[in-house]
Amino acid sequence: MIAGQPALGVITARGGSKGLPGKNVRLLGGRPLVAWTVAAALAAPELDRVILSTDDAAIAQAGREAGCEVPFLRPADLARDDTPSIDVVLHALDQAPGHAWVVLLQPTSPLRTAADVSACIARCVAAGAPAACTVSAVGKSPYWMFTLEPDGRMRRLLGQGEPALRRQDLPPAYAPNGAVYVARADWLRAGRAFITPETVAHVMPPERSWDIDTELDLVVCEALLGRSEERP
């Protein structure tokens, strides 16, 4: 329950990844990638029900073996490369009615723990906000970034003039890490976006914010798992 109302956890895992084929069932720490998110979701006490939305039979089987409910296979028109994730979440809400809150958990964030899920939910409730998401500090400040003109000249991405030279003098910057998204279901249906000016952020440490997109990401996460004592 979130704020005394039922909450649905939705894990979205599409088949057919092009950047890393078979990504969601690739082994990490001896189990399929999707299983890490299933474990975190099932251990989060605020989630009354957890379902896996996928179009892929192998992913569905991996999810079931990890203990997740897979009540449907996602329609093909919701499993294209360009399908907005919000459409997938709203479809899942339609298939599992009766939930006032929804929590989106993507399997590409395997190092996120149940405690991270709970902390993001708590941040949302404490702020009285309709939505929250996890973020992490960016490795390179956008105040040091440039765009390039057609002739190769550099133009500052943010602001004019000279930026502070020391990292300590720059304002902190954060980016969504994709690990946890929380929202009131009615609010999400109306606005069709998790991140709006009303959304609040919960900051996660960088070592649990890794997003799997390449073979190198898997190698790094494998190394981080070996150093961590935490498990979902």
Residue, then its C-alpha position, 0 to 999 in steps of 0.5 A: m500500500i502507498a498512502g493507504q491505497p493499493a499499489l501495483g508494481v510493473i516490470t517492463a521487459r521487451g524482447g528483441s533488444k538490438g543493442l544487447p541481444g537477449k538482454n533481459v535474460r542474459l545472466l548476471g551474477g548467475r541469474p537472468l537480468v530480469a530476475w534481479t528486478v523481480a527480487a527487488a519488487l517482491a521484497a518491497p512491502e509497499l507493492d500489493r501486486v507485481i506483474l511482468s509485462t513482456d512480449d517474449a516467451a523466454i523473458a516471461q518464463a524467466g520472470r515466472e521462475a523468479g517468482c513474478e506473476v505474468p498474467f498476459l503477453r504484451p501485444a505486438d503493437l506495444a513491443r516495438d522499438d518506438t513504443p512509449s513506455i507510458d503506453v506499456v505501463l497504462h496497458a498493464l494498469d488496464q490489465a490489473p485494475g483496482h490500483a491507485w498507485v503504480v511503480l515502474l521498475q525496469p530490468t536494466s537497473p539490476l543493482r537497485t534494491a528493495a530499499d531503493v524502491s521503498a525510499c523513492i515511494a517514501r519520498c513521494v508520500a512525504a512530499g505529498a507529490p503525485a509522482a517521484c523517480t530515482v536520480s543520480a548525480v551526473g559524472k560530468s557537469p553539464y556546465w562543462m559541456f558544449t555543442l558544436e557549430p557546423d564550422g566546428r566552433m564550440r558553444r556552451l550548452l548552459g549559460q554564457g561566459e566562463p564556467a567555474l573551473r573547480r568541480q566544487d564550485l559548480p551546482p550539483a546536477y542530476a539525471p534520472n537513472g531509470a531505476v524507480y518511477v512512482a505515480r498515482a494512477d489517475w494522475l499518470r493517466a491524465g498527464r501520460a508522463f512520470i516526470t513533470p514539474e510536480t515530480v520529486a526526486h530520490v537520489m540513489p548512489p551511483e554504484r546502484s544506478w548502473d543501467i544495462d545497455t551494453e556488454l561492458d555494462l554487464v561486466v561492470c555490474e558483475a564486478l559491482l555485485g562481487r563487491s556489494e553485500e546488499r541483495p534485493 
